[in-house]
Each structure stands twice: as C-alpha cells, then as structure tokens.
Amino acid sequence: MSLYVDTNNKLASLLEGICSEPLLALDTEFVREKTYYPKLCLIQIATPEVTACVDCLADIDLKQFFDQLFRTDCAWILHSARQDMEVLYLQDTRLPNELIDTQTAGALLGHPSQIGLQSLLAEEIGIHLEKGLARTDWSHRPLSDKAVKYALDDVRYLLPLWNILEPKLRGLQREDWMKEDCLAALSIPPIAPPLAIWSRLRGLKSLGPKHRAAALAMVAWRERCAQSQNRPRRWIMSDEVLMRIAKNPPENLKSLKAITEMPQRLADHSGMDILSELRDSENVEPCTLLDENFPLERPDKKSLQALQERVRLRAETLGIQDEVLATRKEMEELLLGRPSGRIHSGWRQIELEQLLAET
C-alpha cells in the first residue's frame, strides 16, 4: 500500500499500519539553500506492508507520528543517516533508539565508504533508481506524481536491501562492527558545535594560539547570528573573511572595514559586536580542548607512509576500503600517541593494535 499523507485521516491510517513494526525505513526531503535550519518537506516511511510520504507542509498534526517514530521498541533504517537525523532532531529533539545505516553496512562489506543508495541498490539487488529529480524543490506544492514516486523509491527498497546486507555482515562476523559504528553515529551531536566547525577551517594550522582562539570566537559568533537570523553561515560571513579577521584582529571599526571582502553592511551593523568578541578572546587562557582538536605536530613522513601501506594491506585482507579502517588523520593521531574517535576503542582499535604489533 502506498500513501501520500496530507490529511489527519490519512495520517491515522498510516499510524495504524506502522504502530507495531520493529523496523521503519525512513528518508526525508528538505530545503535549506537559503536558511540555517533545514525546512522539512517530506518524511518517507516504509514497512513490509506500507510505503508512504508524509507531507510535513500540510495542515496535519505530526505529534503522534513522531511518537511512533521514536518508539523505544523499533529501529530506523536509513541510508547515509546524518542529515536525516539532524532534520528530524530539529523537529522533535529526539534521536532514534536504534539506527541501521545501509551506507555503513555497505562500507563494512567492501563498498566505498560514501556509496550512494542508487549505486548500492544497483550493485546488491540489481535495482536502478531514476536520478533526474535530485534537485527538485520539495517545498513546491503540489508535487508531481513523478516527484512523489522518486521520493518513495528512496525508502521502498531499504528493507529488502537490509535483508541482503545483514546476512552478509553476519557471515563475516561483523554484526558487532555494524552496531558499534551505528551507535557512534548516534553519539555525534545532530547540530555541529562551534568547535567542530572551527576545526575544519582551512588555514587553521598557520595560526598561533591567540589567533586560533580569535577564530573560534568568530565561529561561535557567526553560528549565533546564523541561527538567530535563520540564514546560512556563509551568508553571515565567509570562512575566508573569518580567517582574515583571526589572522589580523582589527583594533577598531575602521580597520575591520578595511579587511578584504569584509561586507560593509555587516561591519556597520555588527562591527562593534565582532570587536567585542575578539577582545574577549584575547583573555582566554590556552585551552586544552583547543589543543586536543588541533594537534600542531606532524608525524614523521616515512612513518606515516609505512603505516598507510600497512593499513592498506590490512584493509585489503579484510575486503574493505582503506578509509573505512582508518583515515589519514586517524593514522596521524595514532602515530602521535593521541588516537581519538573511531580508533580510540572498538573493532578498529583491535585491528590497528594487531597491525602495529605485527611490525
């Protein structure tokens, strides 16, 4: 049964069909090109008996629907779950009790770590999905029948796909790997904190401690502005301008306005706030948290290359991609004696410890 749910009566019918299902295949469609927060447009859901699109822009009461989604006795099946979980978290501030990410399962079975659903379906069960509607404006109403079918296709095959991937994982004794990686995904904050955004800034390694603190202050300030105005952070201030401010913190409004590509309207409206944030950052003592997220030293190049080769060979033996076992950054952290994240515990730690012990 396929449903397009845009009335409370249709929603009641859907709830009846999913209320006792232990596995719910999910996907979302949203738009966020012009906003900080995503605008949720559709939630697609599938069980063995029901496939449905819930129109989140229709005049319907979604509270009972979310209560069903977040039942403690059911698991979500998604593909590349990160963005979908963020969007749904922003609607209800809850995360699923259990997650099954088919992209993660595919990676543990030897597929590329970022394999798309279309490619995974084609390779695992020979189903070829249409690709032409990826740029659909999901906030437009009414949606065409073709767009609705496209959206439903993103969930209707997730359960059959998992029914194929799960026994393969079991055959390789990787069910615990899968559970571990999916639990780790649930532990990541749905909304990236300023520190995580700061750590990804290009050129950060060229800054000294005080200037890194200035960059973090600017990142945090930009996030607050973007959230309060519901605008993309890059519309508030680009990373390039942010880094120029951090490298040479202006002392007054005139020097702030003189920074290359500094939006004059922003300087006029928020210049004093920016200067205040920068002054406050000067009083911050060197922060252990910043140092942990910013390892200044680099491992010996030859040692890194040797480890990369060993990781490649071990990954080849396991039948997985190198980056699934360990990324370059994770290998650098390992050589520096500061393993974190995925390689700090669990199956990767065991594999890497064994690998190092063999050398």
C-alpha positions in Angstrom: 0.0 0.0 0.0 1.3 3.5 -1.0 0.0 6.6 0.7 0.5 10.3 0.2 -0.3 11.6 3.7 -1.6 15.2 3.7 -4.7 14.9 6.0 -5.1 13.8 9.6 -7.4 10.9 8.4 -4.6 9.6 6.1 -2.1 10.1 8.9 -4.3 8.0 11.3 -4.4 5.2 8.7 -0.6 5.3 8.4 -0.2 5.2 12.2 -2.3 2.1 12.3 -0.1 0.4 9.8 3.2 1.2 11.5 2.4 1.1 15.2 3.8 -2.5 15.8 6.6 -2.6 13.2 10.0 -3.2 14.7 11.9 -1.7 11.7 11.0 1.5 10.0 12.7 2.5 6.8 13.0 6.3 6.6 14.1 9.2 4.5 13.5 12.9 4.4 13.3 15.7 1.8 14.0 19.2 2.8 15.3 22.5 1.6 18.0 24.7 3.2 19.8 26.6 0.5 18.6 30.0 1.9 18.3 29.1 5.6 20.4 27.9 8.5 17.8 25.4 9.6 16.5 22.9 7.1 12.8 23.2 6.2 11.4 19.7 6.4 9.1 19.0 3.5 8.5 15.2 3.4 9.1 12.2 5.5 9.1 9.0 3.6 8.5 5.8 5.6 8.3 2.1 4.6 7.4 -1.2 6.3 6.9 -4.6 4.5 3.2 -3.6 4.0 3.2 0.2 3.8 5.1 2.9 1.8 4.2 6.5 2.5 5.1 10.1 2.0 4.1 12.3 4.9 3.6 15.9 3.7 5.1 18.0 6.5 3.9 21.2 4.9 0.3 20.1 5.0 -2.1 21.1 7.9 -1.7 17.9 9.9 -0.8 17.1 13.5 2.6 15.3 13.4 2.9 14.8 17.2 1.5 11.2 17.2 3.6 10.4 14.1 6.8 11.5 15.8 5.8 9.5 18.9 5.6 6.4 16.6 8.9 7.1 15.0 10.7 7.4 18.3 9.2 4.3 20.0 11.8 2.5 22.0 10.9 -0.8 20.5 11.7 0.0 16.9 14.8 0.8 14.8 15.3 3.1 12.0 16.8 2.0 8.7 18.3 4.9 6.7 21.0 5.4 4.1 23.6 8.0 5.0 21.7 8.9 8.1 23.5 12.0 9.3 21.4 14.7 7.6 18.1 13.0 8.0 18.7 12.6 11.8 19.6 16.2 12.0 16.4 17.3 10.3 14.2 15.1 12.4 16.0 16.0 15.6 15.3 19.7 14.9 11.6 18.8 14.6 11.3 16.8 17.8 14.7 17.0 19.7 14.9 13.2 19.9 17.1 10.6 18.3 16.1 7.0 17.4 16.6 4.2 19.9 18.5 2.2 17.3 20.0 3.1 13.9 20.7 0.9 11.0 22.6 2.8 8.3 22.8 0.9 5.0 25.7 3.1 3.8 27.7 1.9 6.9 26.8 -1.7 6.2 27.9 -1.3 2.6 31.2 0.1 3.7 31.8 -2.8 6.1 31.2 -5.1 3.2 33.8 -3.5 0.9 31.8 -0.8 -0.9 33.1 2.7 -1.0 32.6 4.5 2.4 30.4 7.1 0.9 28.5 4.9 -1.6 25.1 6.3 -2.6 21.8 4.4 -2.3 21.4 4.2 -6.0 24.8 2.6 -6.5 24.4 0.2 -3.6 20.9 -0.9 -4.8 22.3 -1.5 -8.3 25.2 -3.5 -7.1 23.5 -5.5 -4.4 20.0 -6.2 -5.7 20.1 -5.0 -9.3 17.6 -2.2 -8.9 18.3 1.0 -10.8 16.7 4.1 -9.5 15.9 7.2 -11.5 18.4 10.1 -10.8 16.8 13.0 -12.6 14.9 14.6 -9.8 17.6 15.1 -7.2 17.3 18.9 -7.5 13.5 19.0 -7.0 12.2 21.9 -5.0 10.5 19.8 -2.3 8.8 22.8 -0.8 6.7 23.3 -4.0 3.1 22.2 -3.9 1.5 20.3 -5.5 4.3 17.8 -6.0 4.1 15.9 -9.3 3.4 12.2 -9.3 6.9 11.7 -10.6 8.4 13.5 -7.7 6.4 11.6 -5.2 7.5 8.3 -6.8 11.1 9.4 -6.7 10.8 10.2 -3.0 9.1 6.9 -2.2 11.8 5.0 -4.1 14.3 6.2 -1.5 12.6 4.1 1.2 10.7 1.3 -0.5 13.9 -0.7 -1.2 15.7 -0.1 2.2 14.2 -3.1 3.9 14.9 -5.5 1.1 18.4 -4.1 0.9 19.0 -4.6 4.6 17.7 -8.2 4.3 20.6 -8.8 1.9 23.3 -6.9 3.7 22.5 -8.2 7.2 23.3 -11.9 6.5 26.5 -10.9 4.7 27.6 -9.0 7.8 26.7 -12.0 9.9 28.6 -14.3 7.6 31.8 -12.2 8.1 31.1 -11.8 11.8 30.8 -8.1 11.5 27.4 -7.6 13.2 29.2 -6.0 16.2 31.2 -3.7 13.9 27.9 -2.5 12.4 26.3 -2.0 15.8 29.4 -0.1 17.0 29.5 2.2 14.0 25.8 3.0 14.2 26.0 3.7 17.9 28.9 6.0 17.2 26.8 7.8 14.7 24.0 8.3 17.3 26.5 9.8 19.7 27.5 12.7 17.3 25.7 15.9 18.1 23.0 16.4 15.4 24.0 20.1 15.2 27.7 20.6 14.8 29.1 22.6 17.7 31.3 25.6 17.0 34.5 23.7 17.9 33.8 21.1 15.2 33.2 23.8 12.6 36.3 25.6 13.8 38.5 22.5 13.5 37.6 22.2 9.8 38.7 25.8 8.8 41.2 25.9 6.0 44.5 27.6 7.1 43.9 27.0 10.8 47.3 25.3 11.1 49.1 28.5 10.2 47.6 30.4 13.2 49.2 30.8 16.6 47.3 30.1 19.8 45.8 33.5 20.3 44.7 33.7 16.7 43.2 30.3 16.9 41.2 31.5 19.9 40.1 34.5 17.8 38.9 32.2 15.0 36.9 30.1 17.4 35.3 33.2 18.8 34.3 34.3 15.3 32.9 30.9 14.5 30.8 30.9 17.7 29.6 34.4 17.0 28.7 33.5 13.4 26.8 30.5 14.5 24.7 32.5 16.9 23.9 35.1 14.2 23.1 32.4 11.6 20.8 30.7 14.0 19.0 33.8 15.2 18.5 35.0 11.6 18.0 31.5 10.1 20.4 32.2 7.4 23.3 30.1 6.1 26.5 30.8 8.0 28.3 31.7 4.8 25.8 34.4 4.2 26.7 36.0 7.5 30.5 35.8 6.9 32.6 33.6 4.6 35.3 31.4 6.0 37.9 33.5 4.1 36.8 36.7 5.8 36.6 35.0 9.1 40.2 33.7 8.8 41.5 37.2 7.7 39.9 38.6 10.9 41.5 35.9 13.0 45.0 36.3 11.4 45.0 40.1 11.9 42.4 41.0 14.5 41.3 44.6 13.9 41.5 47.0 16.8 38.8 49.3 15.7 35.9 49.6 13.3 37.9 51.4 10.6 40.5 48.5 10.4 37.6 46.0 10.4 36.0 47.7 7.4 39.4 47.7 5.7 39.6 43.9 5.7 39.5 42.5 2.1 35.9 41.4 1.1 34.6 42.4 4.5 30.8 43.1 3.9 30.4 46.7 4.7 26.8 46.2 5.8 27.9 43.6 8.3 30.6 45.9 9.6 28.2 48.7 10.0 25.5 46.5 11.7 27.7 44.1 13.8 31.2 45.6 13.8 31.1 46.5 17.5 29.9 43.0 18.4 32.7 41.5 16.4 35.3 43.7 18.0 33.9 42.8 21.5 34.1 39.1 20.7 37.7 39.5 19.6 38.7 41.4 22.7 37.1 38.7 24.9 39.0 36.0 23.1 42.3 37.7 24.0 41.6 37.0 27.6 41.1 33.3 27.1 43.9 31.1 28.5 45.3 28.4 26.3 42.6 25.8 26.2 43.3 22.1 26.4 40.2 21.4 24.4 41.6 23.6 21.5 44.9 21.8 21.7 43.2 18.4 21.6 41.3 19.4 18.5 44.4 21.0 16.9 47.5 18.8 17.1 50.3 21.1 15.9 52.9 18.5 15.4 53.0 16.2 12.4 54.2 12.6 12.5 57.4 11.6 10.6 56.5 11.4 6.9 58.2 8.0 6.4 56.5 6.5 9.5 53.1 7.8 8.2 53.7 6.3 4.7 54.7 3.0 6.3 51.6 2.9 8.4 49.4 3.9 5.4 50.8 0.9 3.5 50.2 -1.5 6.4 46.7 -0.2 6.8 46.1 -0.6 3.0 47.3 -4.2 3.1 45.2 -5.0 6.2 42.1 -3.3 4.7 42.7 -5.3 1.5 42.8 -8.5 3.6 39.5 -7.5 5.3 38.0 -6.6 2.0 37.2 -3.1 2.9 38.3 0.4 1.7 41.4 1.9 3.5 39.5 4.8 4.9 36.9 2.6 6.5 39.6 1.1 8.7 41.5 4.4 9.3 41.6 7.8 7.6 44.9 9.7 7.2 44.0 12.0 10.1 43.3 9.0 12.3 46.7 7.4 11.3 48.4 10.7 12.1 46.8 10.7 15.6 47.8 7.1 16.2 51.4 7.9 15.4 51.3 10.9 17.7 50.0 8.7 20.5 46.7 10.5 20.6 44.2 8.2 19.0 40.7 9.5 19.1 37.2 9.0 17.7 36.7 5.8 15.8 40.2 4.3 16.5 40.2 5.1 20.2 38.2 1.9 21.0 36.2 -0.9 19.5 37.0 -3.0 16.4 39.3 -0.5 14.7 41.4 -0.2 17.8 41.8 -4.0 17.9 42.6 -4.3 14.2 45.2 -1.4 14.4 46.8 -2.7 17.6 47.2 -6.1 15.9 48.6 -4.4 12.8 51.2 -2.5 14.8 52.1 -5.5 16.9 53.0 -7.4 13.7 55.6 -4.9 12.7 
